């Protein structure tokens, strides 16, 4: 199953406001509009991190994975 459509992300996607708030705290370079456009889609978050922070896809994936582990279930 792709990480963008995993059950975990689907479950977390239902908590959109919480994710946006946590995303703002974690990734200050992302605007409110960008976080709203991401809409809990992991692949879009990874892409935005690459663009905003000038990092590789692997590094962005690692940062998102680390963040996911810290998010409350």
N, CA, C and O atoms as CSV, one atom per row, in Angstrom:
chain,resi,resn,atom,element,x,y,z
A,1,UNK,N,N,0.850,-1.176,0.000
A,1,UNK,CA,C,0.000,0.000,0.000
A,1,UNK,C,C,0.893,1.236,0.000
A,1,UNK,O,O,1.906,1.266,0.699
A,2,UNK,N,N,0.537,2.231,-0.758
A,2,UNK,CA,C,1.367,3.428,-0.846
A,2,UNK,C,C,1.250,4.241,0.432
A,2,UNK,O,O,0.192,4.260,1.061
A,3,UNK,N,N,2.343,4.921,0.828
A,3,UNK,CA,C,2.294,5.710,2.051
A,3,UNK,C,C,1.288,6.849,1.989
A,3,UNK,O,O,0.820,7.313,3.029
A,4,UNK,N,N,0.946,7.309,0.786
A,4,UNK,CA,C,0.004,8.418,0.686
A,4,UNK,C,C,-1.416,7.971,0.955
A,4,UNK,O,O,-2.275,8.806,1.239
A,5,UNK,N,N,-1.685,6.704,0.875
A,5,UNK,CA,C,-3.042,6.200,1.089
A,5,UNK,C,C,-3.086,5.151,2.200
A,5,UNK,O,O,-4.013,4.343,2.255
A,6,UNK,N,N,-2.098,5.161,3.074
A,6,UNK,CA,C,-2.062,4.171,4.136
A,6,UNK,C,C,-3.197,4.423,5.124
A,6,UNK,O,O,-3.682,5.549,5.229
A,7,UNK,N,N,-3.625,3.397,5.846
A,7,UNK,CA,C,-4.685,3.581,6.837
A,7,UNK,C,C,-4.309,4.624,7.887
A,7,UNK,O,O,-5.165,5.378,8.350
A,8,UNK,N,N,-3.048,4.666,8.258
A,8,UNK,CA,C,-2.594,5.631,9.261
A,8,UNK,C,C,-2.827,7.057,8.781
A,8,UNK,O,O,-3.345,7.887,9.528
A,9,UNK,N,N,-2.448,7.347,7.536
A,9,UNK,CA,C,-2.649,8.700,7.017
A,9,UNK,C,C,-4.125,8.982,6.822
A,9,UNK,O,O,-4.561,10.116,7.021
A,10,UNK,N,N,-4.894,8.001,6.446
A,10,UNK,CA,C,-6.339,8.203,6.292
A,10,UNK,C,C,-6.958,8.564,7.641
A,10,UNK,O,O,-7.806,9.452,7.729
A,11,UNK,N,N,-6.529,7.872,8.675
A,11,UNK,CA,C,-7.036,8.144,10.017
A,11,UNK,C,C,-6.605,9.535,10.463
A,11,UNK,O,O,-7.415,10.298,10.991
A,12,UNK,N,N,-5.352,9.862,10.256
A,12,UNK,CA,C,-4.857,11.176,10.646
A,12,UNK,C,C,-5.468,12.274,9.795
A,12,UNK,O,O,-5.662,13.393,10.267
A,13,UNK,N,N,-5.770,11.962,8.549
A,13,UNK,CA,C,-6.357,12.965,7.668
A,13,UNK,C,C,-7.697,13.444,8.212
A,13,UNK,O,O,-8.100,14.577,7.947
A,14,UNK,N,N,-8.379,12.613,8.955
A,14,UNK,CA,C,-9.630,12.995,9.574
A,14,UNK,C,C,-9.450,14.037,10.666
A,14,UNK,O,O,-10.421,14.662,11.092
A,15,UNK,N,N,-8.241,14.227,11.116
A,15,UNK,CA,C,-7.938,15.225,12.140
A,15,UNK,C,C,-7.202,16.405,11.503
A,15,UNK,O,O,-6.167,16.849,12.000
A,16,UNK,N,N,-7.735,16.885,10.431
A,16,UNK,CA,C,-7.087,17.914,9.622
A,16,UNK,C,C,-6.625,19.133,10.398
A,16,UNK,O,O,-5.496,19.586,10.211
A,17,UNK,N,N,-7.471,19.676,11.264
A,17,UNK,CA,C,-7.106,20.892,11.999
A,17,UNK,C,C,-5.903,20.640,12.901
A,17,UNK,O,O,-5.010,21.480,13.007
A,18,UNK,N,N,-5.885,19.487,13.543
A,18,UNK,CA,C,-4.759,19.146,14.403
A,18,UNK,C,C,-3.474,19.022,13.585
A,18,UNK,O,O,-2.416,19.497,13.998
A,19,UNK,N,N,-3.580,18.376,12.422
A,19,UNK,CA,C,-2.395,18.221,11.582
A,19,UNK,C,C,-1.886,19.553,11.062
A,19,UNK,O,O,-0.677,19.775,11.008
A,20,UNK,N,N,-2.786,20.436,10.683
A,20,UNK,CA,C,-2.366,21.750,10.193
A,20,UNK,C,C,-1.651,22.510,11.305
A,20,UNK,O,O,-0.604,23.113,11.070
A,21,UNK,N,N,-2.205,22.487,12.509
A,21,UNK,CA,C,-1.575,23.179,13.635
A,21,UNK,C,C,-0.203,22.586,13.937
A,21,UNK,O,O,0.761,23.320,14.158
A,22,UNK,N,N,-0.116,21.262,13.947
A,22,UNK,CA,C,1.164,20.605,14.206
A,22,UNK,C,C,2.141,20.871,13.066
A,22,UNK,O,O,3.339,21.034,13.300
A,23,UNK,N,N,1.642,20.916,11.845
A,23,UNK,CA,C,2.492,21.211,10.694
A,23,UNK,C,C,3.049,22.619,10.755
A,23,UNK,O,O,4.210,22.843,10.414
A,24,UNK,N,N,2.225,23.579,11.191
A,24,UNK,CA,C,2.687,24.956,11.335
A,24,UNK,C,C,3.819,25.038,12.353
A,24,UNK,O,O,4.806,25.748,12.156
A,25,UNK,N,N,3.656,24.304,13.432
A,25,UNK,CA,C,4.677,24.313,14.479
A,25,UNK,C,C,5.969,23.649,13.999
A,25,UNK,O,O,7.064,24.142,14.270
A,26,UNK,N,N,5.837,22.542,13.295
A,26,UNK,CA,C,6.998,21.770,12.847
A,26,UNK,C,C,7.718,22.442,11.678
A,26,UNK,O,O,8.947,22.505,11.657
A,27,UNK,N,N,6.954,22.942,10.708
A,27,UNK,CA,C,7.541,23.460,9.480
A,27,UNK,C,C,7.088,24.895,9.263
A,27,UNK,O,O,6.158,25.157,8.499
A,28,UNK,N,N,7.744,25.805,9.930
A,28,UNK,CA,C,7.367,27.210,9.892
A,28,UNK,C,C,7.471,27.865,8.528
A,28,UNK,O,O,6.841,28.897,8.296
A,29,UNK,N,N,8.247,27.295,7.622
A,29,UNK,CA,C,8.376,27.883,6.290
A,29,UNK,C,C,7.152,27.630,5.414
A,29,UNK,O,O,6.968,28.304,4.401
A,30,UNK,N,N,6.327,26.678,5.789
A,30,UNK,CA,C,5.122,26.392,5.007
A,30,UNK,C,C,4.020,27.359,5.410
A,30,UNK,O,O,3.767,27.570,6.596
A,31,UNK,N,N,3.374,27.939,4.420
A,31,UNK,CA,C,2.296,28.888,4.691
A,31,UNK,C,C,1.008,28.153,5.046
A,31,UNK,O,O,0.871,26.951,4.820
A,32,UNK,N,N,0.077,28.903,5.604
A,32,UNK,CA,C,-1.242,28.332,5.903
A,32,UNK,C,C,-1.885,27.785,4.635
A,32,UNK,O,O,-2.467,26.701,4.645
A,33,UNK,N,N,-1.778,28.539,3.543
A,33,UNK,CA,C,-2.356,28.093,2.270
A,33,UNK,C,C,-1.720,26.789,1.805
A,33,UNK,O,O,-2.421,25.895,1.332
A,34,UNK,N,N,-0.402,26.671,1.934
A,34,UNK,CA,C,0.273,25.439,1.518
A,34,UNK,C,C,-0.194,24.261,2.360
A,34,UNK,O,O,-0.465,23.182,1.834
A,35,UNK,N,N,-0.287,24.471,3.673
A,35,UNK,CA,C,-0.744,23.388,4.548
A,35,UNK,C,C,-2.183,23.004,4.243
A,35,UNK,O,O,-2.534,21.826,4.296
A,36,UNK,N,N,-3.024,23.990,3.922
A,36,UNK,CA,C,-4.407,23.690,3.548
A,36,UNK,C,C,-4.455,22.887,2.246
A,36,UNK,O,O,-5.264,21.969,2.115
A,37,UNK,N,N,-3.599,23.227,1.288
A,37,UNK,CA,C,-3.568,22.522,0.002
A,37,UNK,C,C,-3.072,21.085,0.159
A,37,UNK,O,O,-3.502,20.192,-0.572
A,38,UNK,N,N,-2.180,20.870,1.098
A,38,UNK,CA,C,-1.640,19.522,1.329
A,38,UNK,C,C,-2.744,18.575,1.777
A,38,UNK,O,O,-2.751,17.407,1.391
A,39,UNK,N,N,-3.689,19.073,2.596
A,39,UNK,CA,C,-4.855,18.309,3.042
A,39,UNK,C,C,-4.523,16.926,3.580
A,39,UNK,O,O,-5.251,15.969,3.313
A,40,UNK,N,N,-3.440,16.807,4.332
A,40,UNK,CA,C,-3.093,15.525,4.930
A,40,UNK,C,C,-2.490,14.516,3.975
A,40,UNK,O,O,-2.319,13.353,4.341
A,41,UNK,N,N,-2.165,14.927,2.760
A,41,UNK,CA,C,-1.576,14.009,1.779
A,41,UNK,C,C,-0.063,13.983,1.960
A,41,UNK,O,O,0.623,14.981,1.740
A,42,UNK,N,N,0.431,12.840,2.359
A,42,UNK,CA,C,1.838,12.687,2.698
A,42,UNK,C,C,2.753,13.047,1.535
A,42,UNK,O,O,3.756,13.735,1.728
A,43,UNK,N,N,2.422,12.593,0.334
A,43,UNK,CA,C,3.285,12.861,-0.811
A,43,UNK,C,C,3.378,14.356,-1.101
A,43,UNK,O,O,4.434,14.847,-1.498
A,44,UNK,N,N,2.281,15.077,-0.905
A,44,UNK,CA,C,2.308,16.524,-1.118
A,44,UNK,C,C,3.117,17.233,-0.041
A,44,UNK,O,O,3.809,18.211,-0.325
A,45,UNK,N,N,3.034,16.747,1.190
A,45,UNK,CA,C,3.839,17.313,2.265
A,45,UNK,C,C,5.324,17.129,1.959
A,45,UNK,O,O,6.114,18.062,2.106
A,46,UNK,N,N,5.692,15.937,1.539
A,46,UNK,CA,C,7.097,15.661,1.198
A,46,UNK,C,C,7.561,16.614,0.095
A,46,UNK,O,O,8.650,17.182,0.184
A,47,UNK,N,N,6.748,16.788,-0.931
A,47,UNK,CA,C,7.103,17.681,-2.029
A,47,UNK,C,C,7.260,19.127,-1.586
A,47,UNK,O,O,8.193,19.810,-2.009
A,48,UNK,N,N,6.362,19.590,-0.745
A,48,UNK,CA,C,6.447,20.973,-0.249
A,48,UNK,C,C,7.691,21.171,0.608
A,48,UNK,O,O,8.338,22.217,0.540
A,49,UNK,N,N,8.023,20.166,1.414
A,49,UNK,CA,C,9.227,20.269,2.230
A,49,UNK,C,C,10.468,20.352,1.350
A,49,UNK,O,O,11.382,21.128,1.629
A,50,UNK,N,N,10.496,19.553,0.288
A,50,UNK,CA,C,11.623,19.601,-0.644
A,50,UNK,C,C,11.776,21.014,-1.205
A,50,UNK,O,O,12.875,21.567,-1.224
A,51,UNK,N,N,10.674,21.587,-1.657
A,51,UNK,CA,C,10.715,22.917,-2.275
A,51,UNK,C,C,11.077,24.001,-1.261
A,51,UNK,O,O,11.944,24.835,-1.525
A,52,UNK,N,N,10.427,23.991,-0.122
A,52,UNK,CA,C,10.593,25.071,0.850
A,52,UNK,C,C,11.925,25.029,1.583
A,52,UNK,O,O,12.487,26.070,1.925
A,53,UNK,N,N,12.423,23.831,1.819
A,53,UNK,CA,C,13.641,23.691,2.601
A,53,UNK,C,C,14.860,23.319,1.757
A,53,UNK,O,O,15.972,23.240,2.280
A,54,UNK,N,N,14.662,23.091,0.462
A,54,UNK,CA,C,15.776,22.757,-0.417
A,54,UNK,C,C,16.476,21.465,-0.030
A,54,UNK,O,O,17.704,21.377,-0.042
A,55,UNK,N,N,15.669,20.459,0.317
A,55,UNK,CA,C,16.217,19.172,0.741
A,55,UNK,C,C,15.831,18.091,-0.268
A,55,UNK,O,O,14.947,18.286,-1.102
A,56,UNK,N,N,16.509,16.953,-0.173
A,56,UNK,CA,C,16.224,15.842,-1.076
A,56,UNK,C,C,14.922,15.155,-0.668
A,56,UNK,O,O,14.414,15.345,0.437
A,57,UNK,N,N,14.406,14.360,-1.586
A,57,UNK,CA,C,13.191,13.603,-1.293
A,57,UNK,C,C,13.429,12.663,-0.119
A,57,UNK,O,O,12.571,12.534,0.754
A,58,UNK,N,N,14.585,12.003,-0.091
A,58,UNK,CA,C,14.884,11.086,1.019
A,58,UNK,C,C,14.893,11.809,2.359
A,58,UNK,O,O,14.371,11.298,3.351
A,59,UNK,N,N,15.488,12.998,2.385
A,59,UNK,CA,C,15.532,13.765,3.631
A,59,UNK,C,C,14.131,14.211,4.032
A,59,UNK,O,O,13.784,14.150,5.212
A,60,UNK,N,N,13.324,14.654,3.081
A,60,UNK,CA,C,11.953,15.057,3.378
A,60,UNK,C,C,11.143,13.875,3.907
A,60,UNK,O,O,10.382,14.021,4.864
A,61,UNK,N,N,11.304,12.704,3.287
A,61,UNK,CA,C,10.621,11.491,3.755
A,61,UNK,C,C,11.022,11.170,5.192
A,61,UNK,O,O,10.180,10.813,6.016
A,62,UNK,N,N,12.303,11.298,5.481
A,62,UNK,CA,C,12.801,11.014,6.833
A,62,UNK,C,C,12.181,11.980,7.845
A,62,UNK,O,O,11.750,11.571,8.923
A,63,UNK,N,N,12.140,13.255,7.488
A,63,UNK,CA,C,11.563,14.247,8.399
A,63,UNK,C,C,10.085,14.002,8.646
A,63,UNK,O,O,9.611,14.154,9.772
A,64,UNK,N,N,9.358,13.628,7.614
A,64,UNK,CA,C,7.927,13.341,7.780
A,64,UNK,C,C,7.755,12.084,8.644
A,64,UNK,O,O,6.896,12.052,9.524
A,65,UNK,N,N,8.561,11.063,8.398
A,65,UNK,CA,C,8.471,9.842,9.206
A,65,UNK,C,C,8.769,10.124,10.671
A,65,UNK,O,O,8.078,9.615,11.553
A,66,UNK,N,N,9.794,10.932,10.939
A,66,UNK,CA,C,10.121,11.301,12.315
A,66,UNK,C,C,8.962,12.055,12.960
A,66,UNK,O,O,8.626,11.818,14.120
A,67,UNK,N,N,8.357,12.963,12.201
A,67,UNK,CA,C,7.231,13.742,12.695
A,67,UNK,C,C,6.035,12.837,12.988
A,67,UNK,O,O,5.362,12.988,14.008
A,68,UNK,N,N,5.784,11.902,12.083
A,68,UNK,CA,C,4.660,10.969,12.282
A,68,UNK,C,C,4.805,10.198,13.585
A,68,UNK,O,O,3.827,9.995,14.304
A,69,UNK,N,N,6.013,9.772,13.886
A,69,UNK,CA,C,6.250,9.006,15.125
A,69,UNK,C,C,5.969,9.836,16.370
A,69,UNK,O,O,5.580,9.297,17.406
A,70,UNK,N,N,6.164,11.140,16.268
A,70,UNK,CA,C,5.934,12.009,17.426
A,70,UNK,C,C,4.480,12.459,17.565
A,70,UNK,O,O,4.081,12.953,18.619
A,71,UNK,N,N,3.696,12.291,16.513
A,71,UNK,CA,C,2.294,12.727,16.558
A,71,UNK,C,C,1.493,11.814,17.497
A,71,UNK,O,O,1.672,10.596,17.495
A,72,UNK,N,N,0.606,12.421,18.298
A,72,UNK,CA,C,-0.252,11.586,19.155
A,72,UNK,C,C,-1.231,10.772,18.303
A,72,UNK,O,O,-1.736,11.245,17.285
A,73,UNK,N,N,-1.473,9.582,18.731
A,73,UNK,CA,C,-2.374,8.688,17.988
A,73,UNK,C,C,-3.806,9.023,18.234
A,73,UNK,O,O,-4.696,8.370,17.687
